[in-house]
Amino acid sequence: MTEASWDLFRLFSVVARTGSVNRAAHELGMSQPTLSRRLKELERYVAAPLFFRASSGVKLTREGEDLQRSAGDMMLAFESFHRDLRSRVGQRSSVVRISATEGMTKHWLLPRVAELRRRDSRIYLEIISTVNQQSLATSDLDYVIRMGDPGENDLIGKRVADVPMGIFASEQYLAGRPAPRSLSELRDHDIIGHTADFVSFRNVRPNQRHLLEYFSEAAGIRSVVRVNPVANHFAAAGCGLGLALLAVPFAQAEGLVQVLPQETVTMNVWLLRRRESDLRKLTREVRRFLEAEFAASREWLASSPRNARVIKRKA
C-alpha cells in the first residue's frame, strides 16, 4: 500500500472517538467486519498498530494517539474548508447571470424579475445587457437570450420566440417630412445607422433580405449618426434624428411610429445555456420560468400589425 485515502483517516477518527469498532460501524452505517478490514489497511500504511483490541472495545496505542492528534487537526481544517466551500458555492449558486439585448432587457426581462423573486426570494439575477454575443464559458454566464444567430455550438437551448424588426421614427420627425411610401424612398430620409455590433442577420429569410439591403443602402447615403450601444437607436429615433431599424415590440413600447409596416424582418429569439447550468437547482427554476414566460408572451413579441402605431403618408 503506497498511500492512504482520506476516508481511512475519517474512519479511524470515529473509532478513536467512540472507543469501539462496533459503535463506530453503527454510526458510520457500515458492517463491523468491513470497518475492521479498513482499519487494518491504515495500520499497514503507517506500519504500526493503532489500537489495543479488547472485548470491551479498543484503546489507542502510542502511535494511535499521535495519529489521533494529527487526524483531529486535519478534520478541523477540512470542516473549516467545507464550511467555506459551501458558503462560496452557495453564494454563486443563488446568482443567475443572464445576457440579453438592451431592448429585451428593458421591455421583457426586467418587468418579470419581481415575479421571479416573488416565487423564490433566494434568486438574484445579474443581467448583462448587450447585443454582443457573450460567451457563456468565458463570461461565467448561465443563460443567453440571443436574437438572430444562436452562435456557439456547445450551447443547448431552444428557439422561444420570433421578433419582427421594422423601420421606426418619432412623430416629431414625421411631422416635418412625409413618411416613405416604399423602400426605395428610404434614401430620401435621414437614417440612424447601425455599428458593427448590431444583431446578426445571417439567418434572415431570403424573402426579407430586401429590407436590409435597402436600409443599408440608405444608411450609406444619409446616415446622420451611428450610435452604440443599440439601445441608443431607440433614443436617437425618439429625438427625431431619423429612421431606425428596431425590434417592433420594443419600439412600440417606446412610443415610436412604424413606417412601411408591411416591411419587416423576422428574428429568432433563442434561450441558450450550458449543460452544466442544470446542475444548480435555482438555475433550473429560472430556466423553467423564462421558458414559460416566453410561451405566454409569444404573441406580444410577434407584434401583429394590428397592434402597431403606423403613419400613412398624406396625399
ABEGO torsion letter per residue (X at the ends): XABBBAAAAAAAAAAAAAGBAAAAAAAAGBBAAAAAAAAAAAAAAAGBBABBBBAAEBBBBAAAAAAAAAAAAAAAAAAAAAAAAAAAAAAAAABBBBBBBAAAAAAAAAAAAAAAAAABAABBBBBBBBABBBBAAAAGBABBBBBEBAEBAABBEBBABBBBBBBBBBAAAAAABBBBABAAAAAABBBBBBBAABBBAAABBAAAAAAAAAAAAAAAAABABBBOBAAAAAAAAAAGAEBBBBBAAAAAAAGBBBBGAABBBBBBBBBBBBAAAAABAAAAAAAAAAAAAAAAAAAAAAGBAAABBBBBBBX
